[in-house]
Amino acid sequence: MKHAGEDALDRLEPLLREIRKRGGLKEKSRGTFYRGSKAFLHFHEQGPEFYADLKTGADFERFAATTATDRKALLRHIDAALGDGTAARPR
């Protein structure tokens, strides 16, 4: 599975804008986010599907990021990983 290229990132741009609103993250290159000096989040593409690798604890965990539902869930996981706990609550 390859890292998301520019065309894929163009299609992910609405999600990237939402991620950029979160505090504590720095986008070192488009679609690649760091928390402090450590990699935190990046994207992959496989055909028409998108996936996000998110640092949860000591390891990265892969999440689907193709549909609107996937992206809402990913944002909740990002918020939880950032420590505000919103992903733990069902919506």
VOTOR-938967 format. One record per residue (C-alpha): x, y, z; residue in one letter; residue number from 1. Coordinates in steps of 0.02 Angstrom, whole numbers, plus 50000, padded with zeros to 5 digits. Example, Ala and Ser with C-alpha at 12.3 -4.5 7.8 and 13.67 -1.06 7.14 Angstrom:
% residues 2
<atom px="50615" py="49775" pz="50390" code="a" pos="1"/>
<atom px="50684" py="49947" pz="50357" code="s" pos="2"/>
% end
This chain:
% residues 91
<atom px="50000" py="50000" pz="50000" code="m" pos="1"/>
<atom px="50078" py="50164" pz="49946" code="k" pos="2"/>
<atom px="50080" py="50330" pz="50034" code="h" pos="3"/>
<atom px="49945" py="50448" pz="49972" code="a" pos="4"/>
<atom px="50002" py="50551" pz="49824" code="g" pos="5"/>
<atom px="49951" py="50728" pz="49778" code="e" pos="6"/>
<atom px="49791" py="50675" pz="49687" code="d" pos="7"/>
<atom px="49737" py="50571" pz="49836" code="a" pos="8"/>
<atom px="49777" py="50713" pz="49955" code="l" pos="9"/>
<atom px="49674" py="50830" pz="49846" code="d" pos="10"/>
<atom px="49525" py="50714" pz="49874" code="r" pos="11"/>
<atom px="49564" py="50707" pz="50061" code="l" pos="12"/>
<atom px="49580" py="50897" pz="50076" code="e" pos="13"/>
<atom px="49415" py="50924" pz="50171" code="p" pos="14"/>
<atom px="49474" py="50797" pz="50300" code="l" pos="15"/>
<atom px="49647" py="50876" pz="50307" code="l" pos="16"/>
<atom px="49568" py="51045" pz="50343" code="r" pos="17"/>
<atom px="49476" py="50969" pz="50491" code="e" pos="18"/>
<atom px="49635" py="50889" pz="50557" code="i" pos="19"/>
<atom px="49730" py="51054" pz="50542" code="r" pos="20"/>
<atom px="49605" py="51130" pz="50665" code="k" pos="21"/>
<atom px="49666" py="51014" pz="50803" code="r" pos="22"/>
<atom px="49793" py="51088" pz="50921" code="g" pos="23"/>
<atom px="49960" py="51008" pz="50954" code="g" pos="24"/>
<atom px="49992" py="50948" pz="50776" code="l" pos="25"/>
<atom px="50114" py="51008" pz="50646" code="k" pos="26"/>
<atom px="50094" py="50962" pz="50463" code="e" pos="27"/>
<atom px="50275" py="50932" pz="50412" code="k" pos="28"/>
<atom px="50225" py="50890" pz="50234" code="s" pos="29"/>
<atom px="50051" py="50888" pz="50159" code="r" pos="30"/>
<atom px="49951" py="50751" pz="50243" code="g" pos="31"/>
<atom px="50090" py="50701" pz="50364" code="t" pos="32"/>
<atom px="50063" py="50761" pz="50541" code="f" pos="33"/>
<atom px="50182" py="50762" pz="50688" code="y" pos="34"/>
<atom px="50148" py="50782" pz="50872" code="r" pos="35"/>
<atom px="50302" py="50863" pz="50943" code="g" pos="36"/>
<atom px="50450" py="50778" pz="50859" code="s" pos="37"/>
<atom px="50360" py="50613" pz="50829" code="k" pos="38"/>
<atom px="50260" py="50554" pz="50679" code="a" pos="39"/>
<atom px="50075" py="50550" pz="50723" code="f" pos="40"/>
<atom px="49968" py="50529" pz="50566" code="l" pos="41"/>
<atom px="49990" py="50497" pz="50380" code="h" pos="42"/>
<atom px="49886" py="50429" pz="50237" code="f" pos="43"/>
<atom px="49892" py="50285" pz="50113" code="h" pos="44"/>
<atom px="49795" py="50247" pz="49956" code="e" pos="45"/>
<atom px="49750" py="50082" pz="49877" code="q" pos="46"/>
<atom px="49648" py="50103" pz="49720" code="g" pos="47"/>
<atom px="49497" py="50211" pz="49766" code="p" pos="48"/>
<atom px="49517" py="50175" pz="49952" code="e" pos="49"/>
<atom px="49605" py="50286" pz="50080" code="f" pos="50"/>
<atom px="49680" py="50236" pz="50247" code="y" pos="51"/>
<atom px="49758" py="50332" pz="50389" code="a" pos="52"/>
<atom px="49897" py="50269" pz="50501" code="d" pos="53"/>
<atom px="49872" py="50351" pz="50671" code="l" pos="54"/>
<atom px="49990" py="50337" pz="50818" code="k" pos="55"/>
<atom px="49888" py="50264" pz="50960" code="t" pos="56"/>
<atom px="49998" py="50229" pz="51109" code="g" pos="57"/>
<atom px="50165" py="50157" pz="51057" code="a" pos="58"/>
<atom px="50110" py="50094" pz="50886" code="d" pos="59"/>
<atom px="50021" py="50151" pz="50729" code="f" pos="60"/>
<atom px="49847" py="50086" pz="50696" code="e" pos="61"/>
<atom px="49767" py="50089" pz="50523" code="r" pos="62"/>
<atom px="49594" py="50165" pz="50499" code="f" pos="63"/>
<atom px="49485" py="50176" pz="50345" code="a" pos="64"/>
<atom px="49468" py="50354" pz="50279" code="a" pos="65"/>
<atom px="49367" py="50334" pz="50120" code="t" pos="66"/>
<atom px="49186" py="50373" pz="50165" code="t" pos="67"/>
<atom px="49112" py="50516" pz="50265" code="a" pos="68"/>
<atom px="49074" py="50392" pz="50404" code="t" pos="69"/>
<atom px="49254" py="50330" pz="50402" code="d" pos="70"/>
<atom px="49318" py="50508" pz="50414" code="r" pos="71"/>
<atom px="49205" py="50555" pz="50559" code="k" pos="72"/>
<atom px="49265" py="50400" pz="50653" code="a" pos="73"/>
<atom px="49446" py="50443" pz="50612" code="l" pos="74"/>
<atom px="49424" py="50619" pz="50682" code="l" pos="75"/>
<atom px="49356" py="50543" pz="50843" code="r" pos="76"/>
<atom px="49507" py="50428" pz="50853" code="h" pos="77"/>
<atom px="49623" py="50575" pz="50822" code="i" pos="78"/>
<atom px="49540" py="50673" pz="50961" code="d" pos="79"/>
<atom px="49556" py="50525" pz="51079" code="a" pos="80"/>
<atom px="49739" py="50504" pz="51035" code="a" pos="81"/>
<atom px="49765" py="50689" pz="51069" code="l" pos="82"/>
<atom px="49695" py="50659" pz="51241" code="g" pos="83"/>
<atom px="49524" py="50739" pz="51245" code="d" pos="84"/>
<atom px="49432" py="50572" pz="51249" code="g" pos="85"/>
<atom px="49295" py="50613" pz="51124" code="t" pos="86"/>
<atom px="49320" py="50452" pz="51026" code="a" pos="87"/>
<atom px="49279" py="50347" pz="51178" code="a" pos="88"/>
<atom px="49100" py="50411" pz="51179" code="r" pos="89"/>
<atom px="48974" py="50336" pz="51058" code="p" pos="90"/>
<atom px="48889" py="50461" pz="50944" code="r" pos="91"/>
% end
